[in-house]
Amino acid sequence: MIKWIVRIAIIVIWSICIYGFLGGSFVYRENLPNGRYNLYILTMYKTLPPPPKGPSYCNFLTAGAYALALPCDLKPPFLGWLQGGKY
């Protein structure tokens, strides 16, 4: 029984790590009273420039104010860094 719990934990942790490495992000949308919204995007890449110079993100799974997103061109950000900052 404990082996299965450990295996499931390992699979979950590695899945989150690989998702983040490939550019995946966790998104939170805060609606403001004036009709606008703040969008908070959490990625493992801290120094990404905002679009249009950096990658833009598209949500693929949304649940209320939370979402999972990937770069819209499906190109991981580390490839842009390897090319000298060309996203």
N, C-alpha and C positions, 0 to 999 in steps of 0.2 A: 504494500500500500504506500509506504513512504517513498519507494522508488518511483512510483507513478507521479506523486506530487512533485518530486525533484525534477523529473523529466518534463512535466508540464511547465514548471517554473522556468527551466532552462529554455524551452521552446518560446515561451512568452517573452523573456528577456532578450533573446537573440532576434526575435522577430521585430521588436521595437528598435533595437540597435541597427539592424539592416534597413528598416524603414527610414530611420533618421539619416543614415549614411547615404542613402539614395536620394535624399532631398526631401523626404516627407516632413510634414509639419502638423502641429496641432494648432487649431484656430479657435479663438473665442471672439464672438461678435457682441459688442455692448451697444444697445440702442440708446440714443440720446433723446431728450425731450423735444428738441427742435427738428426731429425727423432724420437727422444724420446718424452716423454710427462710428464707433471706434472699433478697429479690427486689430486684434492682438495675435501675432503669428509667432509660435515658438518652434524654433528649429535648432539643430545642433550646430549650425553655422551662424556664429554670432555677428560676423562682420560683413554680411551680404549687403550690398547697396540696394536701395529700393528700385522698383521698376521706373523707368525703362532701361536703366543701365544694368540693374540686377535682374534676377529671374522673377517673373510674376507667378503667383500660385493660384491654382484652380481647385476648388473643393470637389471631392468625389464622394464623400460620405458626410451627411449633415444630420445632426440630432439637436434640434432646438437652437440654442446659441453656440453650440460646439460643432466642430467639423474636423475632418482629416483632409489634408490637401497635399498635392504634389506640384512641382513646377509644371506650368501649362505645356511646355515643349517636351516634358518627360526627360530632360537632360539633367543629371545630377550636378549640383553646384561645384563639386570638386573638379569636374572637367573644365569649367570656366576658369578656375584658379590655375589649373595646369597650363592653360592656353594664355596665361598672362592677364587674367581678369576679363576675358571676353565671354560674356554670358550669352 
